[in-house]
Amino acid sequence: MRKIMLVFPGQGSQYVGMMKDILSESYEALEIVKEAEEITGKPLRYIMENGPKEKLNDTRFTQLAIFIHSYVVFKLVSEQYHINFHAVAGHSLGELTALCAVDVYDFKTGIFIVNKRAELMSMAKNGGMTAVIGLEKEQINEVLKDYMGELVIANYNEPKQIVISGSLWALEKAEKKLKEKGARKVIRLNVSGAFHSKFMFDAQREFAEFLKNFHFNDPHVPVIPNIEAKGVYFGERLKEDLIKQLTGPVKWVDTINYAASTMHIDTFIEMGPKRVLSGLIKRIRRDVNVLNVDTWEDIESLKLP
């Protein structure tokens, strides 16, 4: 019997036209989007379907769009296939979708939480993030130690794809050194702040205060949070991890390796826009099955190995 884990994408997976085909086929999906629009007062369907790209890439809309898309896909797939899954995880924002999928909170609560997180993160200015491809973490840390805590590793996406985060002046200098050290690509990301770093302390403090308004249920299957990269079974601890995540790293490599080696997961299903996590997982572990569900066609044609 297959051991299945559901994974949910984070920022960077959005695209203009997302969910358009699903919304044309599913009344249930339309109702879910409508509920999110009523709660937030934001024209989410229009922005997801039509953009413009700059608006969709604004984290205040990006996070909601990806959360809704991923949740809708999960809901429709669950109703159609009744998948027996054994664990969940999400990449950064995707962790909030994962928590919703295992009933730590309901969809309405999830929208309130994601909307607040997005608003707080959008206020973090004067920082940025850069993807570094082709260097090991030790080589990157060798460069970062020269910047007195101004730069940190924010995402361990795969063994040779790492994202650094911090002040703009330090990023600019470090990018040149990383290229000199042999990085295959050094790509400045289109984000408004230095996410998963000390520059998110103010947002983290306000987010922690906001989350006091919500009770987190224990999940019905284990969640592997970004900050711990091991199975967690208690709702209040998952709340703490969600808060810590704003200033801590996304340990995606460790998450996937823990799931495969310790929990014996052999099949990962990515729920949500694009195939970003599917690609990362394939590069982390070649001994597992990976599927993704993004479009209406994907939902209709899903075949478990």
C-alpha positions as CSV (number, residue, x, y, z in Angstrom):
1,M,0.0,0.0,0.0
2,R,1.3,3.4,-1.0
3,K,2.1,6.0,1.8
4,I,0.9,9.4,0.5
5,M,1.9,12.9,1.5
6,L,0.1,16.0,0.3
7,V,2.3,19.1,-0.3
8,F,1.1,22.7,-0.9
9,P,3.0,25.4,-2.8
10,G,4.0,28.9,-1.7
11,Q,4.7,32.2,-3.3
12,G,6.2,32.0,-6.8
13,S,3.6,29.5,-8.0
14,Q,1.0,32.1,-9.0
15,Y,0.2,32.8,-12.7
16,V,-2.4,34.9,-14.5
17,G,-5.3,32.6,-15.4
18,M,-5.0,30.4,-12.4
19,M,-8.2,28.6,-11.4
20,K,-10.0,29.9,-14.5
21,D,-10.8,26.4,-15.9
22,I,-11.8,25.1,-12.4
23,L,-14.2,28.0,-11.8
24,S,-15.8,27.4,-15.2
25,E,-16.5,23.8,-14.2
26,S,-17.2,23.8,-10.5
27,Y,-20.0,25.7,-8.7
28,E,-18.4,24.7,-5.4
29,A,-15.2,26.4,-6.3
30,L,-17.1,29.6,-7.2
31,E,-18.7,29.6,-3.8
32,I,-15.4,29.2,-2.1
33,V,-13.8,32.1,-4.0
34,K,-16.9,34.2,-3.3
35,E,-16.7,33.5,0.4
36,A,-13.0,34.6,0.4
37,E,-13.9,37.8,-1.5
38,E,-16.6,38.6,1.1
39,I,-14.2,38.2,4.0
40,T,-11.3,40.1,2.5
41,G,-13.1,42.7,0.3
42,K,-10.6,41.9,-2.5
43,P,-11.6,41.1,-6.1
44,L,-9.7,37.8,-6.0
45,R,-11.3,36.0,-8.9
46,Y,-10.7,38.8,-11.3
47,I,-7.1,39.2,-10.3
48,M,-6.4,35.4,-10.5
49,E,-8.0,35.1,-13.9
50,N,-7.0,38.4,-15.5
51,G,-4.1,39.9,-13.5
52,P,-2.4,42.2,-14.2
53,K,0.7,40.2,-13.3
54,E,2.0,43.0,-11.1
55,K,-1.1,43.0,-9.0
56,L,-1.1,39.2,-8.7
57,N,2.5,39.3,-7.6
58,D,1.7,41.7,-4.8
59,T,2.0,39.5,-1.7
60,R,-1.3,40.9,-0.4
61,F,-3.0,39.1,-3.3
62,T,-0.5,36.4,-4.1
63,Q,-0.8,34.6,-0.8
64,L,-4.6,34.6,-0.9
65,A,-4.7,33.4,-4.5
66,I,-2.4,30.5,-3.9
67,F,-4.1,29.5,-0.7
68,I,-7.5,29.5,-2.3
69,H,-6.4,27.7,-5.5
70,S,-4.6,25.0,-3.4
71,Y,-7.5,24.5,-1.0
72,V,-10.1,24.2,-3.9
73,V,-7.9,21.6,-5.6
74,F,-7.6,19.7,-2.4
75,K,-11.3,19.9,-1.7
76,L,-12.3,18.7,-5.2
77,V,-9.8,15.9,-5.3
78,S,-10.8,14.7,-1.8
79,E,-14.4,14.5,-2.8
80,Q,-13.7,12.7,-6.0
81,Y,-11.0,10.2,-4.9
82,H,-11.2,9.9,-1.1
83,I,-7.4,9.7,-0.9
84,N,-6.0,8.1,2.2
85,F,-3.0,10.4,2.9
86,H,-0.6,10.0,5.8
87,A,1.1,13.4,6.3
88,V,1.0,17.0,4.9
89,A,3.5,19.8,4.5
90,G,3.6,23.2,2.7
91,H,6.3,25.4,1.5
92,S,6.2,28.7,3.5
93,L,2.7,30.0,2.7
94,G,1.7,26.5,1.7
95,E,2.0,25.4,5.3
96,L,-1.1,27.4,6.1
97,T,-3.0,25.4,3.4
98,A,-1.6,22.2,4.8
99,L,-3.0,23.1,8.2
100,C,-6.4,23.8,6.7
101,A,-6.4,20.5,4.8
102,V,-6.0,18.5,8.1
103,D,-8.7,20.5,10.0
104,V,-6.3,22.5,12.3
105,Y,-8.7,25.3,11.3
106,D,-11.5,25.7,8.8
107,F,-11.3,27.6,5.4
108,K,-12.9,30.8,6.7
109,T,-10.4,31.0,9.6
110,G,-7.6,30.2,7.1
111,I,-8.6,33.2,4.9
112,F,-8.5,35.5,7.9
113,I,-5.1,34.2,8.9
114,V,-3.6,34.3,5.4
115,N,-5.0,37.8,4.7
116,K,-3.4,39.1,7.9
117,R,-0.1,37.4,7.2
118,A,0.0,38.8,3.7
119,E,-0.8,42.3,4.9
120,L,1.9,42.2,7.6
121,M,4.5,40.8,5.2
122,S,3.8,43.4,2.6
123,M,4.8,46.1,5.1
124,A,8.3,44.8,5.4
125,K,10.4,47.1,3.2
126,N,14.1,47.6,2.4
127,G,14.9,44.0,2.2
128,G,15.0,41.3,-0.5
129,M,15.7,37.7,-1.4
130,T,18.0,36.0,-4.0
131,A,17.9,32.5,-5.3
132,V,21.4,30.9,-5.6
133,I,21.7,27.9,-7.9
134,G,24.7,25.5,-8.2
135,L,26.4,26.0,-4.8
136,E,26.3,23.9,-1.7
137,K,25.0,25.5,1.6
138,E,28.5,25.4,3.1
139,Q,29.8,27.5,0.1
140,I,27.0,30.0,0.5
141,N,27.5,30.3,4.3
142,E,31.2,31.0,3.7
143,V,30.1,34.2,1.8
144,L,27.3,35.1,4.2
145,K,29.5,35.2,7.3
146,D,31.1,38.4,6.0
147,Y,27.8,40.3,6.4
148,M,27.4,40.4,10.2
149,G,23.9,38.9,10.3
150,E,22.6,41.0,7.5
151,L,22.0,37.9,5.3
152,V,20.7,34.5,6.1
153,I,19.7,31.3,4.3
154,A,15.9,31.6,4.0
155,N,14.9,28.5,1.9
156,Y,16.7,25.2,1.5
157,N,14.7,24.3,-1.6
158,E,16.9,21.5,-2.9
159,P,20.6,20.6,-2.4
160,K,21.8,23.1,-4.9
161,Q,19.0,25.6,-4.9
162,I,19.1,27.9,-1.9
163,V,17.5,31.3,-1.2
164,I,19.2,34.0,0.8
165,S,17.4,36.8,2.5
166,G,18.4,40.2,4.0
167,S,19.2,43.9,3.5
168,L,19.4,45.1,-0.1
169,W,22.9,46.5,0.2
170,A,24.3,43.2,1.5
171,L,22.4,41.2,-1.1
172,E,24.0,43.2,-3.9
173,K,27.5,42.7,-2.6
174,A,26.9,39.0,-1.8
175,E,25.4,38.3,-5.2
176,K,28.7,39.3,-6.9
177,K,30.8,37.1,-4.5
178,L,28.5,34.1,-5.1
179,K,28.9,34.5,-8.8
180,E,32.7,34.6,-8.3
181,K,32.5,31.5,-6.2
182,G,30.9,29.6,-9.1
183,A,27.1,29.9,-8.7
184,R,25.4,28.8,-11.9
185,K,22.6,31.3,-11.4
186,V,22.0,34.2,-8.9
187,I,18.5,35.5,-9.3
188,R,17.0,38.4,-7.3
189,L,13.4,37.4,-6.5
190,N,10.3,39.6,-7.1
191,V,9.4,40.0,-3.4
192,S,8.8,43.1,-1.3
193,G,10.8,42.1,1.7
194,A,13.4,39.9,3.4
195,F,11.1,37.0,4.3
196,H,12.2,34.3,6.7
197,S,14.8,36.6,8.3
198,K,15.2,39.0,11.3
199,F,13.7,41.7,9.1
200,M,10.3,40.1,9.7
201,F,10.5,40.5,13.5
202,D,7.8,43.2,13.6
203,A,5.5,41.2,11.4
204,Q,6.1,38.1,13.5
205,R,5.2,40.0,16.7
206,E,2.0,41.3,15.3
207,F,1.1,37.9,13.7
208,A,1.6,36.2,17.1
209,E,-0.7,38.6,18.7
210,F,-3.3,38.1,16.0
211,L,-3.2,34.3,16.2
212,K,-4.1,34.5,19.9
213,N,-7.7,35.0,18.6
214,F,-7.8,31.5,17.1
215,H,-7.8,27.9,18.5
216,F,-5.7,25.4,16.5
217,N,-7.1,21.9,16.6
218,D,-4.8,18.8,16.6
219,P,-4.3,17.6,13.0
220,H,-5.8,14.2,12.0
221,V,-2.5,13.3,10.3
222,P,1.0,14.6,11.1
223,V,2.1,18.0,9.7
224,I,5.8,18.5,8.9
225,P,6.4,22.2,9.6
226,N,9.1,24.2,7.7
227,I,10.9,25.2,10.9
228,E,11.1,21.7,12.4
229,A,11.2,19.4,9.4
230,K,9.7,16.5,11.5
231,G,6.2,15.3,12.3
232,V,4.1,17.4,14.6
233,Y,0.7,16.2,16.0
234,F,-0.4,19.1,18.3
235,G,-2.3,22.2,17.1
236,E,-0.8,24.7,19.6
237,R,2.7,23.6,18.6
238,L,1.8,24.1,15.0
239,K,0.6,27.6,15.8
240,E,4.0,28.3,17.4
241,D,5.8,26.9,14.4
242,L,3.8,29.1,12.1
243,I,4.9,32.1,14.0
244,K,8.5,31.1,14.1
245,Q,8.4,30.4,10.3
246,L,8.2,34.2,9.5
247,T,11.8,34.7,10.7
248,G,13.1,31.1,10.4
249,P,14.2,29.1,7.3
250,V,12.1,26.8,5.1
251,K,13.8,23.4,5.5
252,W,12.3,21.8,2.5
253,V,15.1,19.4,1.8
254,D,15.0,18.1,5.4
255,T,11.2,18.0,5.2
256,I,11.2,15.7,2.1
257,N,14.0,13.5,3.4
258,Y,12.3,13.1,6.8
259,A,9.0,12.2,5.1
260,A,10.6,9.6,2.8
261,S,13.2,8.1,5.2
262,T,11.5,8.3,8.6
263,M,7.8,8.2,7.7
264,H,8.3,6.0,4.7
265,I,6.3,8.2,2.4
266,D,6.7,7.0,-1.2
267,T,4.2,9.2,-3.1
268,F,3.9,13.0,-2.9
269,I,1.0,14.8,-4.4
270,E,1.4,18.6,-5.0
271,M,-2.0,20.4,-4.6
272,G,-2.1,23.8,-6.2
273,P,-0.8,26.1,-9.0
274,K,2.2,25.1,-11.1
275,R,4.7,22.3,-10.4
276,V,7.3,24.0,-8.4
277,L,7.4,21.6,-5.5
278,S,7.1,18.6,-7.8
279,G,10.3,19.6,-9.4
280,L,12.1,20.2,-6.1
281,I,11.0,16.9,-4.7
282,K,12.2,15.0,-7.8
283,R,15.6,16.6,-7.4
284,I,15.8,15.8,-3.6
285,R,14.6,12.2,-3.9
286,R,14.7,10.0,-7.0
287,D,13.2,7.0,-5.2
288,V,9.6,8.5,-4.7
289,N,6.6,9.0,-6.9
290,V,5.5,12.7,-7.5
291,L,2.2,13.9,-8.9
292,N,0.7,17.4,-9.1
293,V,-2.8,18.7,-9.4
294,D,-3.3,22.2,-10.7
295,T,-6.0,22.4,-13.4
296,W,-9.5,20.9,-13.9
297,E,-8.0,18.4,-16.3
298,D,-5.5,17.3,-13.7
299,I,-8.3,16.7,-11.2
300,E,-10.3,14.7,-13.7
301,S,-7.4,12.6,-14.9
302,L,-5.6,12.0,-11.6
303,K,-4.2,8.4,-11.4
304,L,-2.5,7.2,-8.3
305,P,0.5,4.9,-8.9
